[in-house]
Every structure is written in structure tokens, then in C-alpha cells.
Amino acid sequence: MEDSQRHPFLRNLSKHRGAPSTAIVIFGASGDLTSRKLIPAIYNLGVDNLLPADFFLLGFGRKDIPNDEYREHARSSIDTFSRRPLNPGLWDHLGPQVYYQQGGYDEKEAYISLAQHVDELEKKLGRDLQLLFYISTPPQVFEPILENLGQSGLAKRNVDTPLFTKVIIEKPFGKDLNTAQHLNQVILHQFEEKQVYRIDHYLGKETVQDLLVHRFANAIFEPIWNREYVDCIQITVAEDIGVGSRGGYYDQSGALRDMVQNHTMQLLSLIAMEPPVSLDPEAIRDEKVKVLKAIQPLKLGAKDSDVVRARYDKGLVGGNPVLGYLDEDGIPDASATETYAALRLSINNWRWKGVPFYMRSGKRMARRVSEIAIQFKRPPGILFSEGTRFDLAPNTMVLRIQPDEGSTLLLNAKVPGLETRTQPVKMHFHYETTFGSNTPEAYERLILDSMVGDNTLFIRGDETEASWKLVTPILDHWKELGIHGLEQYSSGSWGPLPSERLLWKNGHEWRRPGF
Ligand SMILES: NC(=O)c1ccc[n+]([C@@H]2O[C@H](COP(=O)([O-])OP(=O)(O)OC[C@H]3O[C@@H](n4cnc5c(N)ncnc54)[C@H](OP(=O)(O)O)[C@@H]3O)[C@@H](O)[C@H]2O)c1
């Protein structure tokens, strides 16, 4: 293709990030994630002139869908879900680069046809393409896809060149340590680790990436980011929605697998890791793994347990009555699945010894919020609180992942008046106010990174195993207990009372996130 024939939106990509000519193959191309997130993300990369000039999207799935129909489906996904409106000029160029191939995920011939299709595209283009496989199917077909990519030779295409094939794998990555290890073995049988991009879309969020900038681009935080100054750290990933139409899936998973093992553990490792020696992906991922490995096994006995689980009962969310978990569609009467999990963790290293890390995640909670609160030790009360019933409030740094992205520092200030009275006040930074609201979606960043071969924001094999190693004994313990010890909380609350007790032991309380 001549440069003069390329659409202006797609030209000069190398000015930005330099992704090579690429074909993204999406397995599960007719699915929910593809329509809502992946196609709109790819389109928005096109709007930002970040797609390679030679770019193709190949949908793959079991349904028989003609190319034209799939292009129409892609267009309407953009229309419905893109953060920016569809630009007809750009679509006229992108649309014809979209193809669909019907095939079974375990059908060898389908992969041979796929390879032929790629060969044809390359012949027309007169150069090789980088292949990026995006596995966006339910996990039961991850294995046949990976194996067929290996056996068909697609996995090892251009393996010794910069155009080596890459594979993105959606969550869930296993359901316990054994299954995660098995999946890693299957992957590494067909691919090298450098080709593998295990996704946790949380890492693609601007505010999650900003954790590293907050910590390491500001000299004032690092000296106090340790056991000398920090009293405790609280990580909250709360949703106000229930299981909705995903009851069948969710009941097999639960809060610990669905949110804690991946998202909250990722937040913990970014907030607690040592400064990496560089921004090289391996340097960052090495530090994340080290901190996960330094977390002590959790106490699970009946007394002084480090974990609490619960499920939501009926209640009011946003003033509206909602059903309890057991009354939701697809939930068996005998379910013992938790919709809320809270953990108390200790990190046994020089920086954090003695500082409790609390994490909680739940559905149907009082509000949707993801945040990390670093609570510093209280100042001595000598000057301003001696002789009163009140302690000074601890300074707290709150990093808000969503919504209302930004950060807040809680300080004590003097209340105006003739007496000296103090009151906690807030210093706010709002992303939207400072930078505007049209920030890229997590999937845009992650797809772009995988096209240019940057796996910093993806989970390495040993990282996912380190996290499962912590979580699996809890899952096994809960399985043994069945329904016994499963607490209840009212929908619209902040969780059950025992999760408050988890903090009282150390004289702490959960924050009530109010921004
Ligand atoms: N949806 C989300 O918001 C979201 C968020 C984060 C992560 N994820 C992860 O992303 C992946 C895809 O999610 P999704 O919601 O898009 O899934 P989905 O809509 O249920 O399935 C995607 C596609 O996979 C094929 N498929 C479905 N069930 C299958 C089965 N039992 N055996 C073989 N193929 C099957 C179907 O395509 P064909 O029938 O055409 O083959 C379907 O269109 C999952 O691993 C999910 O955990 C999803």
C-alpha cells in the first residue's frame, strides 16, 4: 500500500509509539467484552493516530458471520460504546480492514485457514505482520486455543524477530494455585514468556499508573512511605451493583477470586513495592513479585482470623430496594459464595514490618469506590489535644482510582475563632478538573502497549502464582467450612460487623469513603 493511499488519520504512527504493522485476532469476537471494550478501544487508538498504518482486525468465533455483517457489528459497537463519536472518514478506512473468520476453538483446520488468511494479507501488503492474539472467550476454551495456536505454527511466527507473535489472555487466570500453574504450563509450552500478556484491566487505568508517579516522581512521599510513619494502609474496591445477570458465573467465583486475587493484590503490590531500578518492565515486575512473596500466610482459625467473608442480604442502594444474593437469578439456594471479602495482611520486609494492610472488596456496598488510603501515625497530642477527649485526626493520603479520580490529603487545620480548635480538612486533586474528562480507557492503553511490545502493565506468570499462593489456602478453608461462618450484610452498607472487628484489634477503623 502506497503512503499516499493511506488515510490521514492512520499515517505517521511511528511519530507516536511506533507499533509495527499488526493484525489483531480476537477469539470470542462476538462477545460482550469485544463489543463493549475491545473494538471501541481499537477505534479510539485510530482516532489518536496510534494504530499502525497497516492494521487489520480479524474476529474469530463459532458463529457463522459474513465479513460485511461483522463490520456492521463493529461499527455499531463503536457507535454505542466508544468514548468519542464515530468519525465516518476514519471508519471508511478502518472498516474494510476488519474481517471475520468462523471456526471452532478446537478445530485444527480453522487455525490453518487463519494462517492462510494472514499469509494473503501479508502478500498483498508486501511485508510481514505482527500477530496479536486476544483471547476473549470464557476460560474453558483458553487451553484449546493456546494449543492450536502452538500446533498450527502461529504462536512461533517470527519468534526471533521484533515482529514476534503476542498473546493477550483475559481473566480469570485460573481459579486457584493449581489451575493457574497448569495454565502457565500450557501457555509456556507454546509461547515464550516475552510473548504473553496476562491482562488485569485495572492496571490500564490512568489512576493506577499514577500510583507510581505519585510515589516516585514526588520527593516528599518516599521518605515517609514506611513503618516509621505509616500506621496502616486500607485498600477498598467496592461496587454498588449486585450480580445482575451474571449470577451463574459469579456463584462459581466469589469476591476473593473475582476482585481480591487480581485487582486489590495489584494495587497492594504497586503501593508497597520498593522503588524499581528503572521503568523497565522486568524491573517493575520483579519488585511487585518480591512484595507479594513477603506477605505472611494469613491466619484462618476461628479466633483472630485475618479474613472475613460475607454475602449481601436485601437492603437499599441509592434509596431503592434491592434483592438479597440468594434471591438473585441463577443463584442456588445452597450457595456458600461470598460477595464480600476483607483481609488483614502483614508484609514481612524492612519497609513494612508491623504495618497492617487491610483490603476489602464487595458487591452491593454503600457506593462504588476504589481507593487506597495511606493512614499516617498520629502526631503527639502535646500541643493541641492534650487534656481533651479528642485525638488529632491522623493525616491520610487517599488515592482515588474510581470514580472522581484523583487524590486527597487530610490535614488538621485551625478552626477560625478565638479558641484554638483543630479540624481535619482536605486538600484535593481532581484529575478531571486538572486534565479534562476525556482520558483513554484502560483497554486502549493495554492494547497499544501490547502492540508496541511493552508488557509493564501485564501480569507475569510468577506474579499471578504468588498471588494465588496467598489466596488459595483461604479458598480451601472456606470450602471446608461451607456455609458456616459466612456473614451477612445489608445491601447498601459498608459490610458486616466482623470486618470492622478485623481492624479494631490494632485500634483502626475502616474509612467511610466520602471523597
Ligand atoms: N465482559 C466483561 O465486561 C469482561 C470484563 C473483564 C474480563 N472479561 C473476560 O473476558 C472474557 C470474555 O468475556 P465476555 O463477557 O465477552 O464473554 P462472553 O460474551 O460470554 O463470550 C465471548 C464469546 O466466546 C464464545 N463463547 C461463549 N461461551 C462459550 C463456551 N462455553 N465455549 C466456547 N465459546 C464460548 C462466544 O462466541 P462464539 O459463540 O461466536 O464462538 C462468545 O460470544 C472472559 O474470560 C471474561 O472473564 C470480561
PDBQT file of the ligand as one rigid body, heavy atoms in Angstrom, charges set to zero:
ROOT
HETATM    1  N1  LIG A 601     -17.478  -8.769  29.701  1.00  0.00    +0.000 N 
HETATM    2  C1  LIG A 601     -16.714  -8.085  30.509  1.00  0.00    +0.000 C 
HETATM    3  O1  LIG A 601     -17.011  -6.935  30.901  1.00  0.00    +0.000 OA
HETATM    4  C2  LIG A 601     -15.406  -8.649  30.970  1.00  0.00    +0.000 A 
HETATM    5  C3  LIG A 601     -14.612  -7.888  31.850  1.00  0.00    +0.000 A 
HETATM    6  C4  LIG A 601     -13.376  -8.384  32.241  1.00  0.00    +0.000 A 
HETATM    7  C5  LIG A 601     -12.960  -9.628  31.789  1.00  0.00    +0.000 A 
HETATM    8  N2  LIG A 601     -13.757 -10.356  30.966  1.00  0.00    +0.000 N 
HETATM    9  C6  LIG A 601     -13.266 -11.659  30.497  1.00  0.00    +0.000 C 
HETATM   10  O2  LIG A 601     -13.203 -11.623  29.071  1.00  0.00    +0.000 OA
HETATM   11  C7  LIG A 601     -13.538 -12.882  28.521  1.00  0.00    +0.000 C 
HETATM   12  C8  LIG A 601     -14.712 -12.693  27.566  1.00  0.00    +0.000 C 
HETATM   13  O3  LIG A 601     -15.801 -12.156  28.277  1.00  0.00    +0.000 OA
HETATM   14  P1  LIG A 601     -17.217 -11.901  27.573  1.00  0.00    +0.000 P 
HETATM   15  O4  LIG A 601     -18.079 -11.284  28.591  1.00  0.00    +0.000 OA
HETATM   16  O5  LIG A 601     -17.037 -11.232  26.268  1.00  0.00    +0.000 OA
HETATM   17  O6  LIG A 601     -17.685 -13.402  27.335  1.00  0.00    +0.000 OA
HETATM   18  P2  LIG A 601     -18.915 -13.941  26.501  1.00  0.00    +0.000 P 
HETATM   19  O7  LIG A 601     -19.624 -12.835  25.831  1.00  0.00    +0.000 OA
HETATM   20  O8  LIG A 601     -19.682 -14.861  27.392  1.00  0.00    +0.000 OA
HETATM   21  O9  LIG A 601     -18.179 -14.896  25.446  1.00  0.00    +0.000 OA
HETATM   22  C9  LIG A 601     -17.364 -14.412  24.401  1.00  0.00    +0.000 C 
HETATM   23  C10 LIG A 601     -17.539 -15.310  23.196  1.00  0.00    +0.000 C 
HETATM   24  O10 LIG A 601     -16.964 -16.574  23.469  1.00  0.00    +0.000 OA
HETATM   25  C11 LIG A 601     -17.759 -17.577  22.837  1.00  0.00    +0.000 C 
HETATM   26  N3  LIG A 601     -18.241 -18.490  23.899  1.00  0.00    +0.000 N 
HETATM   27  C12 LIG A 601     -19.108 -18.234  24.879  1.00  0.00    +0.000 A 
HETATM   28  N4  LIG A 601     -19.299 -19.307  25.664  1.00  0.00    +0.000 NA
HETATM   29  C13 LIG A 601     -18.518 -20.266  25.161  1.00  0.00    +0.000 A 
HETATM   30  C14 LIG A 601     -18.278 -21.612  25.510  1.00  0.00    +0.000 A 
HETATM   31  N5  LIG A 601     -18.866 -22.170  26.573  1.00  0.00    +0.000 N 
HETATM   32  N6  LIG A 601     -17.419 -22.321  24.770  1.00  0.00    +0.000 NA
HETATM   33  C15 LIG A 601     -16.825 -21.770  23.723  1.00  0.00    +0.000 A 
HETATM   34  N7  LIG A 601     -17.038 -20.484  23.330  1.00  0.00    +0.000 NA
HETATM   35  C16 LIG A 601     -17.865 -19.759  24.033  1.00  0.00    +0.000 A 
HETATM   36  C17 LIG A 601     -18.904 -16.885  22.144  1.00  0.00    +0.000 C 
HETATM   37  O11 LIG A 601     -18.525 -16.662  20.788  1.00  0.00    +0.000 OA
HETATM   38  P3  LIG A 601     -18.907 -17.680  19.603  1.00  0.00    +0.000 P 
HETATM   39  O12 LIG A 601     -20.140 -18.409  20.021  1.00  0.00    +0.000 OA
HETATM   40  O13 LIG A 601     -19.087 -16.787  18.433  1.00  0.00    +0.000 OA
HETATM   41  O14 LIG A 601     -17.720 -18.554  19.476  1.00  0.00    +0.000 OA
HETATM   42  C18 LIG A 601     -18.978 -15.561  22.849  1.00  0.00    +0.000 C 
HETATM   43  O15 LIG A 601     -19.501 -14.556  22.019  1.00  0.00    +0.000 OA
HETATM   44  C19 LIG A 601     -13.870 -13.788  29.716  1.00  0.00    +0.000 C 
HETATM   45  O16 LIG A 601     -12.727 -14.521  30.033  1.00  0.00    +0.000 OA
HETATM   46  C20 LIG A 601     -14.204 -12.802  30.832  1.00  0.00    +0.000 C 
HETATM   47  O17 LIG A 601     -13.926 -13.336  32.101  1.00  0.00    +0.000 OA
HETATM   48  C21 LIG A 601     -14.960  -9.882  30.549  1.00  0.00    +0.000 A 
ENDROOT
TORSDOF 0
